C-alpha cells in the first residue's frame, strides 16, 4: 500500500487548475486527502464580490 501513496496526490486533482494537494493519509478503509485552492482571491458565491480572505472551510465526502 505504501508504494501507492506517493502517486495518490497526483491523481484526484491533477487535472483541476488551482488546486494543491497538501496531504494524503491512508488506512485500510479510508483515504483522506487535504487539498486547498491556490488562487489568492475568489468571488463570493453569495454576492459575487472578490475577496482575498478565507471565510470558511469544510469537509466533502464523495458519494
N, C-alpha and C positions, 0 to 999 in steps of 0.2 A: 504494500500500500504506500510506503514512503517514496517509492520511485515515481508515483503518480502526482504527489503533492507539488513538486516544482512546476508541473505543467498546468495545474488547475487554475492558477492566477491568470493564465493566458487565455483560457477557453471561454468563460462566460461573458467577458466584456471586451474581448479583443477587437470586435467589430463595432463597438459603441464609442464614438468620439466623445471626449470629455469625461471619461470615467477612469478612475485609477483604483486598482485593487490594493488595499492596504494590508490585508492578511487573509490567510486561508487556514482553517482548522478542521481536522477530520477526526471522527470517531468511527466506530463500527456502523452506526446508523445515521450519523449526521455529518453534513458538510456545511460549515459556517464560513461565509465569505463576507468580509468587511470591505466595502467599496465607498468611494466618495467622488463627487463631481470635482473636476479640475478647473472649471471656469471660476473666475474671480467674482463674477456678477451673474444674476439671473433675474428674470421677470417674476414678479409676484403673481401666482395663479389667480388671486382674488381681484386685484386692481390693475395689474399689468405694469406697475411701476418697477423700475430697475433698482436693485439693491445689492450691495456687496457684503451685507451682514447675514450670518446664519440665523434663521428664525426658528428652525426646529430640526429634529432628526427622528427617524422612525425605522422600525424593522419591517421587512417584507418577507413573506413566506410563499414560495411557489405552490401552485395547486397540486 
